[in-house]
Amino acid sequence: MSRIVMKFGGTSVADLDRIRNVAGRVKREAEAGNEVAVVVSAMAGVTNTLVKYCQDLSPLHDAREYDAVVATGEQVTAGLLAIALQEMGVEARSWQGWQIPLKTDGAHGKARIASIAADELVRRMQLGHVAVVAGFQGIGPDNRVTTLGRGGSDTSAVALAAALKADRCDIYTDVDGVYTTDPRIVARARKLTHIAYEEMLELASVGAKVLQTRSVELAMKERVRVQVLSSFGNADGGDLPGTMVVDEDEIVEQEVVSGIAYSRDEAKVTVRRVPDRPGIAAAIFGPLSEASVNVDMIVQNISADGTTDMTFTLGRTDLARAQATLDAHRAEIGYQDLLVDPDVAKISVVGVGMRSHAGVANTMFKALAGKGINIQVISTSEIKVSVLIAAEYTELAVRALHTAYGLDG
């Protein structure tokens, strides 16, 4: 017997037939003797509709009321799934975040989990009851409903698994696991049976959309074993083998590179001919930080005439705000020109095997050069190398690198 947390995203519970399908999967786990808690997202499209209601009424709406509105999507799904389970003869009850309670900080719309009081859930699960929990939500210090931000149901599920001391957390999505790269771009991409927390975290942070970054951070911190599975499975209703996200020590044969990720949501900014003096970086990036602009890759080129060019990347949605911020501080910074390029993409190779193998970056550079692709910016970490290239070469770059690192199936 195992204690399992099962999480189902919006596409998995998009309509009543899919909710019945989810109930059938949950019933099989319960009948196998497992203690089961289920975390659900809102039905596909519901959260977007609720967000639009808030924005249409007031672009500068009260974040507390926003949370009160958008949290209802998960509440509806949890109640419907509990009804479906009861109809199948399974003892089940829905739980909203505040009923557990799942306590958060007071940052409405993007709250972080502070604690989960799981004793009552454990007691019910030991009696054979299935706990159906509304994901994405909790209760703040002001005793009001909070939401965890986009993808927050993944975070809810991992946090609940940690609090319950679950044997694993199964994340059901519309893909059947983590692949070496996007199978829509590379037909020979392979599904990984295992991937290390650190690799999954890097892949999630640089564009892979299988798991939400915060959920992977939490899984790594709490050592929660996470399995990524397809919601739809085999024709007979059984689960297709997924990908286990685990500690590096659990992986017997570790590849040098585990995956290639890409992000088209990037933009590049170059602040030209800035005085090369102490504090200039702070003068540029301080105001950007205060404007909540998240900067990623940074390159500085120093000229012989005592000026420097500062190039950095950021999310494309932050580009207009970054331009306005730098324009407002132009006199203070003293730059001559501001160049922006929204047509760029970030390509990353990730693998814990990089720690013990030389030449990983060189393989990347040679493969891109062989396809005539110019590298604009480079950034590295212990297990990742990222480059910025023109967006038009994204797919060509991903295919070339997938082959260069021997990942083709």
ZAMARGU-4260 file (C-alpha; in steps of 0.2 Angstrom, whole numbers, plus 5000, padded with zeros to 4 digits):
<rodrens>
0) 5000/5000/5000 | 5006/5017/4995 | 5001/5035/4999 | 4999/5044/4983 | 4995/5062/4977
5) 4987/5063/4960 | 4986/5080/4951 | 4975/5083/4936 | 4977/5099/4925 | 4964/5108/4916
10) 4964/5098/4900 | 4962/5082/4910 | 4945/5089/4918 | 4939/5099/4903 | 4922/5092/4903
15) 4911/5079/4912 | 4917/5064/4902 | 4935/5068/4906 | 4930/5071/4925 | 4923/5053/4924
20) 4939/5047/4916 | 4949/5054/4930 | 4937/5047/4943 | 4940/5030/4936 | 4959/5032/4937
25) 4957/5037/4955 | 4945/5023/4959 | 4958/5010/4952 | 4972/5017/4964 | 4960/5017/4979
30) 4954/4999/4975 | 4972/4994/4974 | 4973/4998/4993 | 4982/5015/4991 | 4978/5030/5001
35) 4974/5044/4988 | 4973/5063/4988 | 4969/5071/4972 | 4973/5089/4967 | 4963/5097/4953
40) 4965/5112/4942 | 4950/5122/4935 | 4942/5115/4919 | 4951/5120/4904 | 4948/5139/4899
45) 4938/5143/4915 | 4953/5152/4924 | 4956/5163/4908 | 4937/5167/4908 | 4937/5172/4926
50) 4953/5183/4924 | 4945/5192/4909 | 4929/5196/4920 | 4940/5204/4933 | 4951/5214/4920
55) 4935/5219/4910 | 4927/5226/4926 | 4943/5235/4932 | 4961/5234/4924 | 4967/5239/4942
60) 4956/5227/4951 | 4958/5223/4970 | 4970/5208/4970 | 4960/5201/4985 | 4944/5200/4976
65) 4953/5194/4960 | 4958/5179/4971 | 4941/5176/4977 | 4935/5175/4959 | 4948/5165/4951
70) 4949/5152/4965 | 4931/5146/4961 | 4937/5137/4946 | 4946/5124/4956 | 4932/5123/4969
75) 4920/5118/4955 | 4931/5105/4948 | 4934/5097/4966 | 4916/5096/4969 | 4912/5088/4953
80) 4926/5075/4954 | 4920/5071/4972 | 4902/5068/4965 | 4909/5057/4951 | 4919/5047/4963
85) 4904/5045/4975 | 4893/5039/4960 | 4906/5026/4957 | 4905/5020/4975 | 4921/5028/4981
90) 4920/5038/4998 | 4926/5055/4993 | 4925/5073/4999 | 4931/5089/4992 | 4942/5101/5001
95) 4946/5119/4997 | 4963/5127/5002 | 4956/5136/5017 | 4948/5120/5024 | 4964/5110/5026
100) 4971/5123/5029 | 4984/5127/5017 | 4992/5143/5023 | 5001/5156/5012 | 5009/5173/5013
105) 4998/5188/5009 | 5004/5191/4991 | 4987/5189/4983 | 4988/5182/4965 | 5006/5175/4967
110) 5006/5168/4985 | 5019/5156/4992 | 5014/5142/5003 | 5019/5144/5021 | 5012/5128/5029
115) 4999/5114/5027 | 4990/5106/5042 | 4988/5089/5035 | 4982/5079/5050 | 4964/5078/5046
120) 4967/5073/5028 | 4979/5059/5034 | 4965/5053/5046 | 4952/5053/5032 | 4964/5044/5020
125) 4968/5031/5033 | 4949/5027/5034 | 4949/5024/5015 | 4942/5041/5010 | 4948/5050/4994
130) 4953/5068/4998 | 4949/5079/4982 | 4958/5096/4985 | 4956/5112/4975 | 4973/5116/4969
135) 4981/5134/4966 | 4973/5141/4982 | 4976/5143/5000 | 4972/5156/5014 | 4982/5171/5019
140) 4987/5179/5035 | 4972/5191/5033 | 4960/5176/5033 | 4956/5178/5014 | 4958/5166/5000
145) 4974/5167/4990 | 4980/5160/4974 | 4997/5154/4969 | 4999/5161/4952 | 4999/5152/4935
150) 5003/5133/4936 | 5000/5134/4955 | 4991/5118/4955 | 5007/5108/4952 | 5014/5117/4967
155) 4999/5113/4978 | 5001/5095/4973 | 5020/5094/4977 | 5017/5103/4994 | 5003/5092/4999
160) 5013/5077/4994 | 5027/5083/5006 | 5015/5087/5020 | 5007/5070/5018 | 5024/5061/5017
165) 5017/5053/5001 | 5027/5040/4992 | 5025/5049/4976 | 5016/5063/4967 | 5009/5059/4950
170) 5006/5074/4939 | 4994/5070/4925 | 4995/5081/4909 | 4992/5081/4891 | 5009/5074/4887
175) 5015/5056/4893 | 5032/5061/4901 | 5047/5072/4899 | 5056/5071/4882 | 5073/5075/4877
180) 5066/5090/4867 | 5049/5095/4860 | 5043/5080/4849 | 5033/5093/4838 | 5050/5099/4832
185) 5061/5083/4833 | 5051/5068/4828 | 5065/5057/4835 | 5064/5065/4853 | 5065/5051/4866
190) 5054/5050/4882 | 5065/5049/4898 | 5061/5036/4911 | 5070/5046/4924 | 5077/5064/4926
195) 5085/5073/4940 | 5077/5087/4950 | 5091/5099/4945 | 5089/5095/4926 | 5070/5096/4927
200) 5072/5113/4936 | 5084/5120/4923 | 5073/5113/4908 | 5057/5121/4916 | 5066/5138/4919
205) 5072/5139/4901 | 5056/5135/4891 | 5051/5116/4894 | 5032/5118/4899 | 5029/5100/4906
210) 5031/5106/4925 | 5030/5123/4933 | 5046/5129/4940 | 5040/5132/4958 | 5034/5114/4959
215) 5050/5107/4954 | 5060/5118/4966 | 5048/5112/4980 | 5050/5094/4975 | 5069/5095/4975
220) 5069/5104/4992 | 5057/5091/5000 | 5063/5076/4990 | 5046/5072/4984 | 5047/5059/4970
225) 5036/5066/4955 | 5030/5056/4941 | 5024/5064/4925 | 5010/5054/4916 | 4997/5056/4902
230) 4979/5059/4908 | 4973/5049/4893 | 4983/5033/4895 | 4980/5017/4885 | 4964/5012/4876
235) 4961/5000/4890 | 4962/5014/4903 | 4979/5009/4910 | 4993/5022/4912 | 5007/5023/4899
240) 5024/5023/4907 | 5029/5041/4912 | 5045/5050/4918 | 5050/5050/4936 | 5058/5066/4943
245) 5070/5060/4956 | 5086/5063/4965 | 5102/5062/4955 | 5108/5047/4965 | 5093/5036/4959
250) 5098/5037/4941 | 5110/5023/4937 | 5117/5028/4919 | 5117/5047/4918 | 5118/5055/4901
255) 5130/5070/4898 | 5115/5080/4891 | 5097/5075/4895 | 5087/5088/4885 | 5087/5103/4874
260) 5074/5117/4878 | 5070/5132/4869 | 5060/5148/4873 | 5053/5160/4860 | 5047/5172/4873
265) 5063/5182/4874 | 5069/5199/4869 | 5086/5207/4869 | 5090/5225/4874 | 5107/5234/4871
270) 5111/5250/4881 | 5125/5258/4870 | 5139/5269/4874 | 5137/5269/4893 | 5151/5277/4903
275) 5162/5264/4910 | 5163/5268/4928 | 5159/5259/4945 | 5141/5258/4948 | 5135/5259/4930
280) 5127/5241/4931 | 5118/5246/4947 | 5111/5261/4938 | 5104/5251/4924 | 5098/5235/4933
285) 5092/5244/4949 | 5078/5253/4941 | 5073/5238/4931 | 5072/5227/4947 | 5061/5241/4955
290) 5050/5240/4939 | 5048/5221/4942 | 5058/5217/4926 | 5066/5200/4927 | 5083/5201/4918
295) 5091/5184/4912 | 5107/5184/4901 | 5119/5199/4903 | 5135/5203/4892 | 5146/5218/4894
300) 5157/5224/4880 | 5170/5238/4885 | 5177/5250/4871 | 5194/5258/4871 | 5185/5276/4872
305) 5180/5273/4890 | 5162/5268/4886 | 5153/5251/4887 | 5139/5242/4879 | 5127/5232/4890
310) 5117/5219/4882 | 5104/5209/4892 | 5089/5198/4889 | 5071/5198/4897 | 5054/5191/4894
315) 5046/5199/4878 | 5031/5204/4889 | 5042/5215/4899 | 5051/5224/4884 | 5039/5239/4884
320) 5041/5242/4903 | 5060/5240/4902 | 5061/5253/4888 | 5050/5265/4897 | 5061/5262/4913
325) 5077/5265/4904 | 5070/5280/4895 | 5065/5288/4912 | 5083/5285/4919 | 5093/5290/4903
330) 5101/5306/4911 | 5106/5296/4926 | 5113/5282/4916 | 5121/5292/4902 | 5118/5280/4888
335) 5119/5286/4870 | 5107/5273/4861 | 5095/5260/4866 | 5093/5245/4854 | 5079/5232/4856
340) 5076/5216/4847 | 5060/5205/4850 | 5064/5192/4837 | 5076/5181/4847 | 5075/5164/4855
345) 5085/5156/4869 | 5091/5138/4866 | 5098/5128/4881 | 5106/5111/4883 | 5104/5103/4900
350) 5112/5089/4909 | 5120/5084/4926 | 5133/5075/4916 | 5141/5091/4911 | 5149/5092/4928
355) 5161/5078/4924 | 5163/5080/4905 | 5173/5093/4896 | 5168/5100/4878 | 5149/5101/4881
360) 5149/5119/4876 | 5161/5117/4862 | 5149/5104/4854 | 5135/5116/4855 | 5145/5130/4847
365) 5151/5119/4833 | 5134/5111/4829 | 5126/5129/4828 | 5141/5135/4817 | 5139/5120/4805
370) 5121/5126/4802 | 5126/5145/4799 | 5118/5150/4815 | 5126/5166/4824 | 5126/5166/4843
375) 5122/5183/4850 | 5123/5180/4869 | 5130/5165/4880 | 5126/5160/4898 | 5131/5145/4908
380) 5128/5136/4924 | 5135/5120/4931 | 5123/5109/4921 | 5117/5121/4908 | 5123/5131/4893
385) 5111/5143/4885 | 5113/5154/4869 | 5103/5168/4861 | 5100/5166/4843 | 5088/5174/4829
390) 5071/5167/4832 | 5069/5161/4814 | 5083/5148/4817 | 5074/5140/4833 | 5069/5124/4825
395) 5085/5121/4815 | 5095/5124/4831 | 5085/5112/4841 | 5086/5098/4828 | 5105/5101/4826
400) 5109/5100/4844 | 5098/5085/4847 | 5108/5076/4834 | 5125/5083/4840 | 5122/5076/4858
405) 5116/5059/4852 | 5099/5061/4858 | 5090/5055/4843 | 5079/5040/4846
</rodrens>
